[in-house]
Amino acid sequence: MEDIILSRRSVRRFQEKPLEDHHLSDILEAARWAPSWGNLQCCELVVVKQNTIKSELAAMLSAKNPATKCMANAPLVFAVCGTPQKSGYYKGKQVTRYEHWFLYDLGLVSQNICLKAWELGIGSVIVGSFDHKKAEKLLKVPEGYELVSLIPVGYPDHKPPTPKRKEMNDFVHFDTFS
Ligand SMILES: Cc1cc2nc3c(=O)[nH]c(=O)nc-3n(C[C@H](O)[C@H](O)[C@H](O)COP(=O)(O)O)c2cc1C
């Protein structure tokens, strides 16, 4: 079997086929089991299937964003939301240098979504560049929550090329950084 981590690619062109319900359940189950700060599980997912909503989301990406078309054409889009002041906070106080650990947690959920999808033969692309405020309004994200990324998913209609990665020597340090 091919390695899911090595073979996964961002997919931005999908077949018209809707996502099978059991595939959606498997992906959501993978999302549920992502690690999180203190197991606080600050992530909330909106599963968007309605074509009108997907098209309106697509209009909130810049025309140059390579994911703009697929946002409207994908059979399903996950909107990855979270509560900003939970992870990394204790009794309402920030307890580490970083105030945005929730982004880390949401990243882990997103990775679980993308890898499980790929294992099932489903492509995905994480999209972080869009008008967040407008999209939150459209999706009725309540006060106290933030929408961070959109992940269109669907059965791929092509095999994307493999982008380059740094060599190990270029980012791995042993024992000390320098
Ligand atoms: C946080 C984040 C935000 C991203 N935002 C976008 C985006 O707005 N549009 C897009 O087409 N791809 C986006 N991507 C996908 C990256 O471009 C892609 O992962 C990268 O080029 C490596 O390609 P690969 O995923 O096929 O290995 C994003 C990826 C991440 C992790």
The ligand as an SDF file (V2000), in Angstrom:
LIG
                    3D

 31 33  0  0  0  0  0  0  0  0999 V2000
   -2.4690   26.6650    6.4700 C   0  0  0  0  0  0  0  0  0  0  0  0
   -2.5430   26.3970    4.9760 C   0  0  0  0  0  0  0  0  0  0  0  0
   -3.2000   27.3030    4.1520 C   0  0  0  0  0  0  0  0  0  0  0  0
   -3.3000   27.0600    2.7790 C   0  0  0  0  0  0  0  0  0  0  0  0
   -4.0040   27.9330    1.9880 N   0  0  0  0  0  0  0  0  0  0  0  0
   -4.1690   27.6590    0.6740 C   0  0  0  0  0  0  0  0  0  0  0  0
   -4.9660   28.5150   -0.1350 C   0  0  0  0  0  0  0  0  0  0  0  0
   -5.4790   29.5440    0.2860 O   0  0  0  0  0  0  0  0  0  0  0  0
   -5.1240   28.1510   -1.4510 N   0  0  0  0  0  0  0  0  0  0  0  0
   -4.5750   27.0170   -1.9880 C   0  0  0  0  0  0  0  0  0  0  0  0
   -4.7810   26.7430   -3.1600 O   0  0  0  0  0  0  0  0  0  0  0  0
   -3.8070   26.1840   -1.2290 N   0  0  0  0  0  0  0  0  0  0  0  0
   -3.5950   26.4770    0.0870 C   0  0  0  0  0  0  0  0  0  0  0  0
   -2.8610   25.6180    0.8700 N   0  0  0  0  0  0  0  0  0  0  0  0
   -2.2780   24.3870    0.2810 C   0  0  0  0  0  0  0  0  0  0  0  0
   -0.7690   24.5160    0.0590 C   0  0  0  0  0  0  0  0  0  0  0  0
   -0.5380   25.3770   -1.0320 O   0  0  0  0  0  0  0  0  0  0  0  0
   -0.1490   23.1130   -0.1800 C   0  0  0  0  0  0  0  0  0  0  0  0
   -0.3420   22.3170    0.9580 O   0  0  0  0  0  0  0  0  0  0  0  0
    1.3570   23.2060   -0.4990 C   0  0  0  0  0  0  0  0  0  0  0  0
    1.5570   23.8690   -1.7170 O   0  0  0  0  0  0  0  0  0  0  0  0
    2.0150   21.8250   -0.5670 C   0  0  0  0  0  0  0  0  0  0  0  0
    1.3890   21.0090   -1.5180 O   0  0  0  0  0  0  0  0  0  0  0  0
    0.8320   19.5620   -1.1070 P   0  0  0  0  0  0  0  0  0  0  0  0
   -0.2520   19.7920   -0.0530 O   0  0  0  0  0  0  0  0  0  0  0  0
    0.2810   18.9570   -2.3640 O   0  0  0  0  0  0  0  0  0  0  0  0
    1.9680   18.7630   -0.5460 O   0  0  0  0  0  0  0  0  0  0  0  0
   -2.7220   25.8780    2.2370 C   0  0  0  0  0  0  0  0  0  0  0  0
   -2.0720   24.9690    3.0700 C   0  0  0  0  0  0  0  0  0  0  0  0
   -1.9900   25.2090    4.4310 C   0  0  0  0  0  0  0  0  0  0  0  0
   -1.3210   24.1840    5.3190 C   0  0  0  0  0  0  0  0  0  0  0  0
  1  2  1  0
  2  3  1  0
  2 30  2  0
  3  4  2  0
  4  5  1  0
  4 28  1  0
  5  6  2  0
  6  7  1  0
  6 13  1  0
  7  8  2  0
  7  9  1  0
  9 10  1  0
 10 11  2  0
 10 12  1  0
 12 13  2  0
 13 14  1  0
 14 15  1  0
 14 28  1  0
 15 16  1  0
 16 17  1  0
 16 18  1  0
 18 19  1  0
 18 20  1  0
 20 21  1  0
 20 22  1  0
 22 23  1  0
 23 24  1  0
 24 25  2  0
 24 26  1  0
 24 27  1  0
 28 29  2  0
 29 30  1  0
 30 31  1  0
M  END
$$$$
